[in-house]
C-alpha cells in the first residue's frame, strides 16, 4: 500500500491551474473549485479517522523509541563530517602551494619574455643603425639608378626594422631600458625621415624637370616611377604616408598654386571671371602635364594610390591655396561676377575629376575629402539668392522711380502678347529666375519657391487692380473700365499658360531626378516630382482664376444692366404702337431686340482670340442676364395687359369670348387667348403677338447666334406664351 502511495506523483499546483485556465476558467472559478476540494478532503479525512479510530490511536505507540534510533545514527555521521573537514583543509593548503608555484613560474616566464624583447629590441635598433649607415654609404658612392635603388632598398629595410622596434617599445611599458630605447628610436626615426624626405624631394625635383612621360619613366633624366612608388611604400611601412603626401604637395603643387592664385588684389572680391577662368585653366594644364602622368605612373606600381594622391595632394593643396589667397571670392558682393565665378569653379571641379584616368581611381574618395566639402560649402549661395530675390522683387514691385526699365516691360509685353505691365513684370521676373546669368542648380528649389511667390504676388496685385477697377466702374455706372478689366483677365489666363509652357523649357535646368523624364523610361519618382511642380503652378493660379471669374461676373452684370436699361420703356412703346392705332398685326420682331446684344458685341471685339474661355464665360453670363430680364419685363407687360383687359371687361359687363378674363388675374396669357393659326385683330392681341415675336427672337439670337443657353425663367415664359405663336 505504501509503495503505491509513494509511486503516485505529487500534486502540482501550477499544472493544475494551467489546465483549468486552458479550459476557460478564471481565477475566481479556480479558487472556488479548490475550496470545494479542500472541504471534501477534510470531510473524507474526518470520516476516515472516525471509521478507523483505533488504528489512528495506534500510530502514536508505533513511533516510540525513534529518538534513540536517531541518536545512534547521528554519532557516526558527526565523525564522518569531521574527517571530511580535515581532508578539505589539507587539500586547500596544497592548492595554495600549487598556485604560488604557478604564479612564480608565470613571473619567470614574463621576465624571460621581457628579456627576449629587450634583446630583440636592442638587435633591431642596432640593425636599423647599421642599415641607415649602409644607406648613407650607398648614397655617397653615386647617384646613378643602381646606387639609388640600393639606397632606397636599404631605407625600406630600415623602415621594416624600425616598425618592429616601435612595436616592441609599445609593448615594453615604462621600464628604464624601454625609455632609453625610445630615445634611440626617436633619433633613428629622424634619420629615416630625413633620408626619405631627401630622396622623395630629389625625385620630385627630377620629375618636375622632366617633360615627356614614357612608360612609367620620364625622359631627359626624369625620376623613375618605380623608385617613387617604392619610396611611398617605405613611408607607408613606417606609417608616415601623409608625410609623403605633404612633401609632394609642398614640392610639386604649392609653387604652382601660389603662383597661379596668389597676389590678387582685393582677396578675390568681385574677381574678373575671365581672370579666374584663366587661373583654373592654368591649374588644369599643370595637372594635365605634371599631375596626371605622375598619378598614373605611380598607380601602375602602387595600386590604390591614385585616389589618395588626387584628393590629398592635388585637390587639397589647390583648394587650400584658393581659400587662403582668395577668401572673398566666395562672397556674392557682385552677384553677376559671383555667378560666373561659381560656374567656372564648378567646371574646374568637373574637369579636375576627369583628369586622372587611373584604373584604381575612386571618385567617392574625392567627394568625401574634407577640403572638397569645405570648398563647396564656402560659396555663399544663400546670400547670392537673397540678393537676386531682392533685385527681382524690387524690379517688379511698384516704385518711384521704377527699377525695371519701361522699354524692357514694353518689349516683354509685345513679345508675349500681354496686355498689362503687371503681367509683363511678373513674367519677366519668372524668366529671370531661370536665366543663364541668374540661375544656379544648387538653388533650384529656392528659385522654384521664388517663382511661386512671384505668381502669388501677381495674383494679389492683379486681384487688387480688378477690385479697384470694379469699384470705379460701379461709381461711374458705365463701361469705362471694361478695357482694363479685359486686359487683366487676358493676362491672368495668358500668364497661366506661359508659366505652364515655361516649365517644359526649364526642365533641363532642374536636378537630375527631374531630368530623368527626358529618358525613354522615366522613374516613378522623377515623374511624381515633375507632376508636383506642374500642380504647384496650377494651385498658385487658383486665386487669379477666382478673381477673373469675379471680374467676368461684374462685366456681365454691367453689360446686362446697360443693355436692358430701356427694355421696359421699349415694351411700353410697343403697347402704344398698337393700341387704338389700327396698325396691322406684327410679323417681325422689334428693332430693339437686335440691339440688346450690341454692348456684348462691342466688348467681344476687345477680347483676344486667344481667350475663347473668357469669351464663352462672358457670353453665357450676359445671355443668362438678358434672357432673365427679358422674361421678367415681358411677363410683367403681358400680365399688365391681362389685368387691364379683365378690368375693362368687368366694367362693361360684356359677354364676349373675353368674359372669362375675370378670373385670369395676372397670367401672362389668359386661358381664353389662343392666337395660334390666326392673325390677331384686337389691339391687345397684337401687342401680345409683338411681345411673343420679341421674346422668341431673343431666344434665337442667344441659342443660334451666340451659342449660349437662356435663363430658366425665360424657358418657363416661352412655355407660357406658346399660345401666342403661329
C-alpha positions as CSV (number, residue, x, y, z in Angstrom):
1,X,0.0,0.0,0.0
2,X,2.9,2.4,0.8
3,X,4.6,1.6,-2.3
4,X,1.6,2.5,-4.3
5,X,1.2,5.8,-2.4
6,X,4.9,6.7,-2.8
7,X,4.8,5.9,-6.5
8,X,1.9,8.3,-7.1
9,X,3.2,11.7,-8.5
10,X,2.9,14.7,-6.2
11,X,0.2,17.3,-6.8
12,X,1.5,20.1,-9.0
13,X,-0.5,23.3,-8.4
14,X,0.9,25.2,-11.4
15,X,0.0,22.4,-13.8
16,X,-3.5,22.1,-12.2
17,X,-4.1,25.9,-12.5
18,X,-2.7,26.0,-16.1
19,X,-5.1,23.1,-17.2
20,X,-8.1,24.8,-15.7
21,X,-7.2,28.2,-17.3
22,X,-6.9,26.5,-20.7
23,X,-10.5,25.2,-20.1
24,X,-11.6,28.8,-20.0
25,X,-12.0,29.1,-16.2
26,X,-10.8,32.3,-14.4
27,X,-9.1,32.6,-11.1
28,X,-12.3,33.0,-9.1
29,X,-13.6,29.7,-10.6
30,X,-10.3,28.0,-9.7
31,X,-10.4,29.4,-6.2
32,X,-13.9,28.1,-5.7
33,X,-13.1,24.7,-7.1
34,X,-10.0,24.3,-4.8
35,X,-12.0,25.4,-1.8
36,X,-14.6,22.8,-2.6
37,X,-12.0,20.1,-3.0
38,X,-10.3,21.1,0.3
39,X,-13.6,20.9,2.1
40,X,-14.2,17.5,0.6
41,X,-10.7,16.2,1.5
42,X,-11.2,17.4,5.1
43,X,-14.5,15.7,5.3
44,X,-13.0,12.5,3.9
45,X,-10.2,12.7,6.5
46,X,-12.6,13.1,9.3
47,X,-14.6,10.2,8.0
48,X,-11.5,8.1,7.8
49,X,-10.5,8.9,11.3
50,X,-14.0,8.2,12.6
51,X,-14.0,4.9,10.7
52,X,-10.6,3.6,11.8
53,X,-10.2,5.5,15.1
54,X,-8.4,2.6,16.8
55,X,-5.7,2.5,14.1
56,X,-5.2,6.2,14.3
57,X,-4.5,6.0,18.1
58,X,-2.1,3.1,17.5
59,X,0.1,5.3,15.3
60,X,1.5,7.2,18.4
61,X,2.6,3.9,20.0
62,X,4.3,2.7,16.8
63,X,6.7,5.6,16.8
64,X,8.0,5.1,20.3
65,X,11.8,4.8,20.6
66,X,12.5,6.8,17.5
67,X,14.7,9.3,19.4
68,X,17.1,6.6,20.5
69,X,17.4,5.4,16.9
70,X,18.2,8.9,15.7
71,X,20.9,9.4,18.3
72,X,22.5,6.1,17.2
73,X,22.7,7.4,13.6
74,X,23.9,10.9,14.5
75,X,27.3,9.9,16.1
76,X,28.7,8.1,13.0
77,X,27.6,11.0,10.8
78,X,29.3,13.5,13.0
79,X,32.6,11.6,12.9
80,X,32.4,11.4,9.1
81,X,31.8,15.2,8.9
82,X,34.9,15.9,11.0
83,X,37.1,13.7,8.8
84,X,35.8,15.4,5.6
85,X,36.7,18.9,7.1
86,X,40.2,17.7,7.9
87,X,40.7,16.4,4.3
88,X,39.3,19.7,2.8
89,X,41.7,21.8,4.9
90,X,44.7,19.7,3.8
91,X,43.7,19.9,0.1
92,X,43.2,23.7,0.3
93,X,46.7,24.1,1.7
94,X,48.2,22.1,-1.1
95,X,46.3,24.1,-3.7
96,X,47.7,27.3,-2.3
97,X,51.2,26.0,-2.6
98,X,50.5,24.9,-6.2
99,X,49.1,28.3,-7.1
100,X,52.1,30.0,-5.7
101,X,54.5,27.8,-7.8
102,X,52.4,28.5,-10.9
103,X,52.5,32.3,-10.3
104,X,56.3,32.1,-9.7
105,X,56.7,30.3,-13.0
106,X,54.5,32.8,-14.8
107,X,56.6,35.7,-13.4
108,X,59.7,33.9,-14.6
109,X,58.2,33.4,-18.0
110,X,57.2,37.1,-18.2
111,X,60.6,38.2,-17.3
112,X,62.1,35.8,-19.8
113,X,59.8,37.2,-22.4
114,X,60.7,40.8,-21.5
115,X,64.4,39.9,-21.6
116,X,63.9,38.4,-25.0
117,X,62.0,41.6,-26.0
118,X,65.0,43.7,-24.7
119,X,67.4,41.5,-26.7
120,X,65.3,41.6,-29.9
121,X,64.8,45.4,-29.5
122,X,68.4,46.0,-29.0
123,X,69.3,43.9,-32.0
124,X,66.6,45.7,-34.1
125,X,67.9,49.1,-33.1
126,X,71.4,48.0,-33.9
127,X,70.3,46.7,-37.3
128,X,68.4,50.0,-38.0
129,X,71.6,52.0,-37.3
130,X,73.6,49.6,-39.5
131,X,71.1,49.7,-42.3
132,X,70.9,53.5,-42.2
133,X,74.6,53.7,-42.2
134,X,74.7,51.4,-45.3
135,X,72.1,53.7,-46.9
136,X,74.2,56.7,-46.4
137,X,77.3,54.9,-47.7
138,X,75.4,53.9,-50.8
139,X,74.2,57.4,-51.4
140,X,77.8,58.7,-51.2
141,X,79.0,56.1,-53.7
142,X,77.0,57.7,-56.6
143,X,73.6,58.9,-57.7
144,X,73.0,56.5,-60.6
145,X,69.9,54.5,-60.7
146,X,71.6,51.4,-59.4
147,X,73.0,53.2,-56.3
148,X,69.7,55.0,-55.8
149,X,67.9,51.6,-55.9
150,X,70.3,50.1,-53.4
151,X,69.9,53.2,-51.2
152,X,66.1,53.0,-51.3
153,X,66.2,49.3,-50.6
154,X,68.3,49.9,-47.5
155,X,65.8,52.6,-46.4
156,X,63.0,50.2,-46.9
157,X,64.7,47.5,-44.9
158,X,65.4,50.1,-42.2
159,X,61.8,51.1,-42.2
160,X,60.7,47.5,-41.7
161,X,63.1,47.0,-38.8
162,X,62.0,50.4,-37.4
163,X,58.4,49.4,-37.4
164,X,59.2,46.2,-35.5
165,X,61.2,48.1,-33.0
166,X,58.4,50.6,-32.5
167,X,56.0,47.7,-31.9
168,X,58.3,46.2,-29.2
169,X,58.6,49.5,-27.5
170,X,54.9,50.0,-27.4
171,X,54.7,46.5,-25.7
172,X,57.5,47.3,-23.2
173,X,55.8,49.8,-20.9
174,X,57.7,52.4,-18.9
175,X,60.8,50.4,-17.9
176,X,64.1,52.2,-17.9
177,X,65.5,50.2,-20.8
178,X,62.4,50.9,-22.9
179,X,62.7,54.6,-22.1
180,X,66.4,54.6,-23.3
181,X,65.4,52.5,-26.4
182,X,62.7,55.1,-27.1
183,X,65.2,57.9,-27.2
184,X,67.4,55.8,-29.6
185,X,64.3,55.1,-31.8
186,X,63.4,58.7,-32.0
187,X,66.9,59.6,-33.2
188,X,66.7,56.8,-35.8
189,X,63.2,58.0,-36.8
190,X,64.6,61.5,-37.5
191,X,67.4,60.0,-39.6
192,X,65.0,57.8,-41.5
193,X,62.6,60.6,-42.1
194,X,65.4,62.9,-43.3
195,X,66.7,60.3,-45.7
196,X,63.2,59.5,-47.1
197,X,62.4,63.2,-47.4
198,X,65.6,63.9,-49.2
199,X,65.1,61.0,-51.5
200,X,61.5,61.9,-52.3
201,X,62.2,65.6,-52.7
202,X,65.1,64.9,-55.1
203,X,62.9,62.5,-57.1
204,X,60.1,65.1,-57.2
205,X,62.5,67.8,-58.4
206,X,63.7,65.4,-61.1
207,X,60.2,64.7,-62.1
208,X,59.4,68.4,-62.4
209,X,62.4,68.9,-64.6
210,X,61.2,66.1,-67.0
211,X,58.8,67.0,-69.8
212,X,57.8,63.8,-71.6
213,X,56.5,60.8,-69.7
214,X,57.2,57.4,-71.3
215,X,56.1,54.0,-70.0
216,X,56.5,54.8,-66.3
217,X,59.9,56.5,-66.8
218,X,60.5,60.1,-67.6
219,X,62.8,61.0,-70.4
220,X,65.6,63.6,-70.1
221,X,66.9,62.0,-66.9
222,X,63.5,62.1,-65.2
223,X,62.5,60.3,-62.0
224,X,61.9,56.5,-62.1
225,X,58.3,55.8,-61.2
226,X,59.3,52.5,-59.7
227,X,61.7,54.3,-57.2
228,X,59.0,56.8,-56.4
229,X,56.4,54.1,-55.7
230,X,58.9,52.2,-53.6
231,X,59.6,55.3,-51.6
232,X,55.9,55.8,-50.9
233,X,55.7,52.2,-49.8
234,X,58.5,52.9,-47.4
235,X,56.6,55.8,-46.0
236,X,53.6,53.5,-45.6
237,X,55.7,51.0,-43.7
238,X,56.6,53.5,-41.0
239,X,53.0,54.9,-41.0
240,X,54.0,58.2,-42.5
241,X,52.2,58.2,-45.8
242,X,50.6,61.5,-45.0
243,X,54.1,63.0,-44.5
244,X,54.9,61.9,-48.1
245,X,51.7,63.5,-49.4
246,X,52.5,66.7,-47.6
247,X,56.0,66.7,-49.1
248,X,54.7,66.1,-52.6
249,X,52.2,69.0,-52.1
250,X,55.0,71.3,-50.9
251,X,57.5,70.4,-53.7
252,X,55.1,69.8,-56.6
253,X,51.8,71.6,-56.2
254,X,52.3,74.5,-53.8
255,X,54.6,76.6,-56.0
256,X,52.2,76.4,-58.9
257,X,49.2,77.1,-56.8
258,X,50.7,80.2,-55.2
259,X,52.0,81.5,-58.5
260,X,48.6,81.0,-60.1
261,X,46.1,82.1,-57.4
262,X,48.3,84.3,-55.2
263,X,48.8,88.0,-55.2
264,X,45.4,89.0,-56.4
265,X,44.1,92.5,-55.3
266,X,41.0,92.5,-53.1
267,X,41.5,88.9,-52.0
268,X,39.1,87.8,-54.7
269,X,36.2,90.2,-54.1
270,X,34.4,90.6,-57.5
271,X,37.3,88.9,-59.3
272,X,37.0,89.2,-63.0
273,X,35.5,85.9,-64.3
274,X,37.9,85.9,-67.2
275,X,40.9,86.1,-64.9
276,X,39.5,83.4,-62.6
277,X,38.8,81.1,-65.6
278,X,42.4,81.7,-66.8
279,X,43.7,80.7,-63.3
280,X,41.6,77.5,-63.4
281,X,42.9,76.6,-66.9
282,X,46.5,77.2,-65.7
283,X,45.9,74.8,-62.8
284,X,44.2,72.2,-65.1
285,X,47.1,72.4,-67.6
286,X,49.6,71.9,-64.8
287,X,47.7,68.8,-63.6
288,X,47.3,67.5,-67.1
289,X,51.0,67.8,-67.9
290,X,52.5,67.1,-64.4
291,X,49.9,65.6,-62.1
292,X,48.1,63.1,-64.2
293,X,51.3,61.4,-65.5
294,X,52.7,61.2,-62.0
295,X,49.5,59.6,-60.6
296,X,49.0,57.2,-63.5
297,X,52.7,56.2,-63.4
298,X,52.6,55.6,-59.6
299,X,49.3,53.7,-59.7
300,X,50.9,51.1,-62.1
301,X,53.5,50.3,-59.4
302,X,51.5,51.1,-56.3
303,X,47.8,50.2,-56.8
304,X,45.3,52.3,-54.8
305,X,47.4,55.4,-54.6
306,X,45.6,57.3,-57.5
307,X,42.5,58.3,-55.4
308,X,44.5,59.4,-52.4
309,X,47.0,61.4,-54.5
310,X,44.2,63.1,-56.4
311,X,42.3,64.1,-53.2
312,X,45.0,64.6,-50.6
313,X,47.8,66.1,-52.8
314,X,46.4,68.0,-55.8
315,X,42.9,68.9,-54.7
316,X,43.8,69.6,-51.1
317,X,46.7,71.9,-51.9
318,X,44.9,73.8,-54.7
319,X,41.7,74.3,-52.7
320,X,43.6,75.4,-49.6
321,X,45.5,78.0,-51.7
322,X,42.3,79.3,-53.2
323,X,40.7,79.5,-49.7
324,X,43.7,81.3,-48.2
325,X,44.6,83.6,-51.2
326,X,41.1,84.4,-52.5
327,X,38.8,84.3,-49.4
328,X,36.4,86.9,-50.7
329,X,35.9,85.1,-54.0
330,X,33.0,83.2,-52.2
331,X,31.2,86.4,-51.2
332,X,28.4,87.5,-53.6
333,X,29.1,91.2,-53.3
334,X,28.9,91.4,-57.1
335,X,26.2,88.8,-58.0
336,X,26.9,88.8,-61.7
337,X,30.6,88.1,-61.3
338,X,29.9,85.7,-58.4
339,X,27.5,83.7,-60.7
340,X,30.1,83.4,-63.4
341,X,32.9,82.6,-61.0
342,X,30.8,79.9,-59.3
343,X,30.1,78.3,-62.7
344,X,33.8,78.5,-63.6
345,X,34.6,76.8,-60.2
346,X,32.1,74.0,-60.9
347,X,33.5,73.5,-64.4
348,X,37.0,73.4,-62.9
349,X,35.9,70.7,-60.4
350,X,34.4,68.7,-63.2
351,X,37.4,68.8,-65.4
352,X,39.7,68.2,-62.4
353,X,37.9,65.0,-61.5
354,X,38.3,63.6,-65.1
355,X,42.0,64.4,-65.5
356,X,43.0,61.3,-63.5
357,X,42.1,58.2,-65.5
358,X,43.9,55.6,-63.4
359,X,42.1,52.3,-63.3
360,X,42.0,52.2,-59.4
361,X,40.6,55.7,-59.1
362,X,37.6,56.1,-56.8
363,X,35.6,59.3,-57.3
364,X,33.8,58.9,-54.0
365,X,37.0,59.4,-52.1
366,X,37.4,62.9,-53.6
367,X,33.7,63.7,-52.7
368,X,34.4,62.6,-49.2
369,X,37.6,64.7,-48.9
370,X,37.1,67.3,-46.2
371,X,38.7,70.1,-48.2
372,X,36.5,69.2,-51.2
373,X,33.4,69.6,-49.0
374,X,34.7,72.8,-47.4
375,X,35.4,74.3,-50.9
376,X,31.8,73.8,-51.9
377,X,30.4,74.9,-48.6
378,X,32.4,78.2,-48.7
379,X,30.3,79.5,-51.6
380,X,27.7,81.7,-50.1
381,X,24.8,80.6,-52.3
382,X,22.2,81.6,-49.7
383,X,23.4,85.2,-49.7
384,X,23.6,85.2,-53.5
385,X,20.0,84.0,-53.7
386,X,18.9,86.7,-51.2
387,X,20.5,89.4,-53.4
388,X,18.9,88.0,-56.6
389,X,15.5,87.8,-54.9
390,X,15.7,91.4,-53.7
391,X,16.7,92.5,-57.2
392,X,13.7,90.7,-58.7
393,X,11.2,91.9,-56.1
394,X,12.4,95.5,-56.4
395,X,12.1,95.3,-60.1
396,X,8.5,94.1,-60.3
397,X,7.2,96.0,-57.3
398,X,5.8,99.4,-58.0
399,X,8.5,102.0,-57.1
400,X,9.3,105.6,-58.0
401,X,11.4,105.8,-60.0
402,X,10.8,102.2,-61.4
403,X,13.8,99.9,-61.2
404,X,12.7,97.9,-64.2
405,X,13.1,99.9,-67.4
406,X,9.8,100.7,-69.2
407,X,11.4,99.7,-72.5
408,X,12.0,96.2,-71.2
409,X,8.4,96.0,-69.9
410,X,7.1,97.1,-73.3
411,X,9.3,94.6,-75.1
412,X,8.1,91.7,-72.9
413,X,4.5,92.9,-73.4
414,X,4.8,92.9,-77.1
415,X,6.8,89.7,-77.3
416,X,4.5,87.6,-75.1
417,X,1.2,89.2,-76.3
418,X,0.4,90.5,-72.8
419,X,-1.9,93.5,-72.1
420,X,-0.7,94.9,-68.8
421,X,2.6,96.0,-67.4
422,X,1.8,94.0,-64.2
423,X,1.7,90.7,-66.1
424,X,4.8,91.7,-68.1
425,X,6.8,92.4,-64.9
426,X,5.7,89.1,-63.4
427,X,6.7,87.1,-66.5
428,X,10.0,89.0,-66.7
429,X,10.8,88.1,-63.1
430,X,9.8,84.4,-63.7
431,X,12.1,84.2,-66.7
432,X,14.9,85.9,-64.9
433,X,14.7,83.3,-62.1
434,X,15.8,80.7,-64.7
435,X,18.0,82.8,-66.9
436,X,21.5,81.5,-67.6
437,X,23.1,84.5,-65.8
438,X,21.0,84.1,-62.7
439,X,20.0,80.5,-62.1
440,X,22.3,78.1,-60.2
441,X,21.4,74.4,-60.0
442,X,22.0,74.0,-56.2
443,X,19.4,76.8,-55.7
444,X,16.8,75.1,-57.9
445,X,14.3,74.6,-55.0
446,X,14.7,78.2,-53.9
447,X,14.2,79.6,-57.3
448,X,11.2,77.4,-57.7
449,X,9.8,78.8,-54.5
450,X,10.5,82.3,-55.7
451,X,8.7,81.5,-58.9
452,X,5.6,80.5,-56.9
453,X,6.0,83.7,-54.8
454,X,6.1,85.8,-57.9
455,X,2.9,84.2,-59.1
456,X,1.2,84.8,-55.8
457,X,2.4,88.4,-55.8
458,X,0.9,88.8,-59.3
459,X,-2.3,87.2,-58.2
460,X,-2.6,89.6,-55.3
461,X,-1.7,92.7,-57.3
462,X,-3.9,91.7,-60.2
463,X,-6.8,91.0,-57.9
464,X,-6.4,94.4,-56.2
465,X,-6.3,96.1,-59.6
466,X,-9.5,94.3,-60.6
467,X,-11.3,95.3,-57.3
468,X,-10.2,98.9,-57.8
469,X,-11.5,98.8,-61.4
470,X,-14.8,97.3,-60.3
471,X,-15.3,99.9,-57.6
472,X,-14.6,102.7,-60.1
473,X,-16.8,101.1,-62.7
474,X,-19.7,100.9,-60.1
475,X,-19.2,104.5,-59.2
476,X,-19.3,105.7,-62.8
477,X,-22.1,103.3,-63.8
478,X,-20.7,102.7,-67.2
479,X,-18.2,100.6,-69.2
480,X,-15.2,102.9,-68.9
481,X,-13.2,100.2,-67.0
482,X,-14.0,97.3,-69.3
483,X,-10.9,97.7,-71.4
484,X,-8.7,97.5,-68.3
485,X,-10.7,94.6,-66.9
486,X,-10.3,92.7,-70.1
487,X,-6.6,93.4,-70.2
488,X,-6.1,92.0,-66.7
489,X,-8.3,89.0,-67.3
490,X,-6.4,88.3,-70.5
491,X,-3.1,88.4,-68.7
492,X,-4.4,86.2,-65.9
493,X,-5.2,83.4,-68.4
494,X,-2.2,84.1,-70.6
495,X,0.3,84.1,-67.7
496,X,-1.0,80.8,-66.5
497,X,-0.4,79.2,-70.0
498,X,3.0,81.0,-70.3
499,X,4.1,79.6,-67.0
500,X,3.0,76.1,-67.9
501,X,5.0,76.3,-71.2
502,X,8.0,77.7,-69.3
503,X,8.1,74.6,-67.1
504,X,9.0,72.4,-70.0
505,X,11.7,74.9,-71.1
506,X,13.3,74.9,-67.6
507,X,13.1,71.1,-67.1
508,X,16.7,70.6,-68.3
509,X,17.9,73.1,-65.7
510,X,16.4,71.2,-62.8
511,X,18.3,68.5,-60.9
512,X,18.9,65.1,-62.3
513,X,15.8,63.5,-60.7
514,X,13.6,65.7,-62.9
515,X,15.8,65.5,-66.0
516,X,15.2,61.7,-65.9
517,X,11.8,62.5,-67.5
518,X,13.7,63.0,-70.8
519,X,14.7,59.4,-70.8
520,X,12.7,56.7,-72.5
521,X,11.6,55.1,-69.2
522,X,11.5,57.8,-66.6
523,X,11.4,56.6,-63.0
524,X,8.2,56.9,-61.0
525,X,9.9,59.3,-58.5
526,X,11.0,61.7,-61.2
527,X,7.6,61.7,-62.8
528,X,5.9,62.4,-59.5
529,X,8.4,65.2,-58.8
530,X,7.8,66.9,-62.1
531,X,4.0,66.5,-61.8
532,X,4.2,68.1,-58.4
533,X,5.9,71.1,-59.9
534,X,3.1,71.5,-62.5
535,X,0.4,71.1,-59.9
536,X,2.1,73.8,-57.8
537,X,1.8,76.2,-60.7
538,X,-1.9,75.3,-61.1
539,X,-2.6,75.8,-57.4
540,X,-0.7,79.1,-57.4
541,X,-3.0,80.5,-60.1
542,X,-6.3,79.4,-58.4
543,X,-6.7,82.9,-56.7
544,X,-6.3,84.6,-60.1
545,X,-8.9,82.2,-61.7
546,X,-11.4,83.2,-59.0
547,X,-10.6,86.9,-59.4
548,X,-11.0,86.6,-63.2
549,X,-14.3,84.8,-62.8
550,X,-15.5,87.6,-60.4
551,X,-14.4,90.3,-62.9
552,X,-16.3,88.5,-65.7
553,X,-19.3,88.3,-63.5
554,X,-19.1,92.0,-62.8
555,X,-18.6,92.8,-66.6
556,X,-21.6,90.6,-67.5
557,X,-23.8,92.4,-64.9
558,X,-22.6,95.7,-66.2
559,X,-23.4,94.8,-69.8
560,X,-26.8,93.3,-68.8
561,X,-27.7,96.5,-66.9
562,X,-26.7,98.7,-69.8
563,X,-28.4,96.5,-72.4
564,X,-31.6,96.2,-70.5
565,X,-31.8,99.7,-69.1
566,X,-34.5,100.8,-71.6
567,X,-36.2,97.4,-72.0
568,X,-39.3,98.3,-70.0
569,X,-39.8,101.6,-72.0
570,X,-39.3,99.7,-75.2
571,X,-42.2,97.4,-74.3
572,X,-44.3,100.4,-73.3
573,X,-43.6,101.8,-76.7
574,X,-44.8,98.6,-78.3
575,X,-48.0,99.0,-76.4
576,X,-48.5,102.5,-77.6
577,X,-47.8,101.5,-81.2
578,X,-50.7,99.1,-81.4
579,X,-53.3,100.5,-79.0
580,X,-56.0,102.5,-80.9
581,X,-53.8,102.9,-84.0
582,X,-55.4,100.3,-86.3
583,X,-52.0,99.1,-87.3
584,X,-51.6,95.8,-88.9
585,X,-50.7,92.8,-86.9
586,X,-46.9,92.5,-86.4
587,X,-45.0,89.9,-88.4
588,X,-41.4,90.7,-87.4
589,X,-39.6,91.3,-84.0
590,X,-38.9,94.8,-82.9
591,X,-35.7,96.6,-83.9
592,X,-34.6,97.0,-80.3
593,X,-34.2,93.2,-79.9
594,X,-31.1,93.0,-82.1
595,X,-29.7,96.0,-80.2
596,X,-29.9,94.1,-76.8
597,X,-26.6,92.4,-77.6
598,X,-24.8,95.4,-79.1
599,X,-23.0,96.1,-75.8
600,X,-21.9,92.5,-75.7
601,X,-20.7,92.7,-79.3
602,X,-18.7,95.8,-78.5
603,X,-16.9,94.1,-75.6
604,X,-16.3,90.9,-77.6
605,X,-14.4,92.9,-80.1
606,X,-11.9,93.8,-77.4
607,X,-11.4,90.2,-76.3
608,X,-8.4,88.5,-77.8
609,X,-9.0,85.4,-80.0
610,X,-6.6,83.6,-77.7
611,X,-9.2,83.8,-74.9
612,X,-12.1,81.6,-76.0
613,X,-12.8,80.7,-72.4
614,X,-13.2,84.3,-71.4
615,X,-15.5,84.9,-74.4
616,X,-17.6,81.9,-73.7
617,X,-18.0,82.7,-70.0
618,X,-18.9,86.3,-70.7
619,X,-21.4,85.3,-73.4
620,X,-23.0,82.7,-71.1
621,X,-23.5,85.1,-68.2
622,X,-24.7,88.0,-70.4
623,X,-27.2,85.8,-72.2
624,X,-28.5,84.5,-68.9
625,X,-28.9,88.0,-67.6
626,X,-30.5,89.4,-70.7
627,X,-32.9,86.5,-71.1
628,X,-33.8,86.6,-67.4
629,X,-34.5,90.4,-67.6
630,X,-36.4,89.9,-70.9
631,X,-38.5,87.2,-69.3
632,X,-39.2,89.4,-66.3
633,X,-40.2,92.6,-68.2
634,X,-42.2,90.7,-70.8
635,X,-44.0,88.7,-68.2
636,X,-44.9,91.9,-66.4
637,X,-46.1,93.6,-69.6
638,X,-48.3,90.6,-70.6
639,X,-49.7,90.4,-67.1
640,X,-50.5,94.2,-67.1
641,X,-52.3,93.7,-70.4
642,X,-54.3,90.9,-69.0
643,X,-55.2,92.8,-65.8
644,X,-56.2,95.9,-67.8
645,X,-58.3,93.8,-70.2
646,X,-60.0,92.0,-67.4
647,X,-60.8,95.2,-65.6
648,X,-62.3,96.8,-68.7
649,X,-64.5,93.8,-69.3
650,X,-65.7,93.7,-65.8
651,X,-66.7,97.4,-66.1
652,X,-68.5,96.9,-69.4
653,X,-70.1,93.6,-68.2
654,X,-69.6,92.2,-71.6
655,X,-70.3,88.5,-72.5
656,X,-67.9,88.0,-75.4
657,X,-65.1,85.5,-75.5
658,X,-63.1,87.5,-73.1
659,X,-65.7,87.2,-70.3
660,X,-63.6,84.5,-68.8
661,X,-60.8,87.0,-68.2
662,X,-62.4,88.0,-65.0
663,X,-60.6,85.0,-63.5
664,X,-57.2,85.5,-65.2
665,X,-55.7,87.6,-62.6
666,X,-52.1,88.4,-63.7
667,X,-51.5,85.5,-66.0
668,X,-49.2,86.5,-69.0
669,X,-51.7,84.7,-71.3
670,X,-55.3,84.2,-70.2
671,X,-56.8,80.8,-70.8
672,X,-59.2,82.2,-73.3
673,X,-56.4,83.7,-75.6
674,X,-55.0,81.4,-78.3
675,X,-53.6,83.0,-81.4
676,X,-52.0,80.0,-83.0
677,X,-53.0,79.7,-86.6
678,X,-54.8,83.1,-86.7
679,X,-53.8,86.7,-87.3
680,X,-54.7,88.9,-84.3
681,X,-57.2,91.6,-84.8
682,X,-57.6,93.1,-81.3
683,X,-55.1,95.6,-80.1
684,X,-54.1,93.6,-77.0
685,X,-53.6,90.5,-79.1
686,X,-51.4,92.5,-81.5
687,X,-49.4,93.7,-78.6
688,X,-49.1,90.1,-77.3
689,X,-48.0,88.8,-80.7
690,X,-45.3,91.5,-80.9
691,X,-44.0,90.6,-77.4
692,X,-44.0,86.9,-78.4
693,X,-42.0,87.8,-81.6
694,X,-39.5,89.8,-79.5
695,X,-39.1,87.0,-76.9
696,X,-38.6,84.3,-79.4
697,X,-36.2,86.4,-81.4
698,X,-34.2,87.0,-78.2
699,X,-34.0,83.2,-77.7
700,X,-33.0,82.6,-81.3
701,X,-30.1,85.1,-81.0
702,X,-28.9,83.5,-77.8
703,X,-29.0,79.9,-79.0
704,X,-28.2,80.2,-82.7
705,X,-26.0,83.3,-83.0
706,X,-24.3,83.3,-79.6
707,X,-24.3,79.6,-79.0
708,X,-25.4,80.1,-75.4
709,X,-28.3,79.0,-73.2
710,X,-31.1,81.3,-71.9
711,X,-32.2,81.5,-68.3
712,X,-34.6,79.1,-66.8
713,X,-37.1,81.9,-66.3
714,X,-37.0,82.6,-70.0
715,X,-37.7,78.9,-70.8
716,X,-40.6,79.0,-68.5
717,X,-42.0,82.1,-70.1
718,X,-41.7,80.6,-73.6
719,X,-43.8,77.7,-72.5
720,X,-46.4,80.0,-71.0
721,X,-46.7,82.2,-74.1
722,X,-46.7,79.4,-76.6
723,X,-50.4,80.1,-77.4
724,X,-49.4,83.4,-78.8
725,X,-47.2,82.0,-81.6
726,X,-48.1,80.6,-85.0
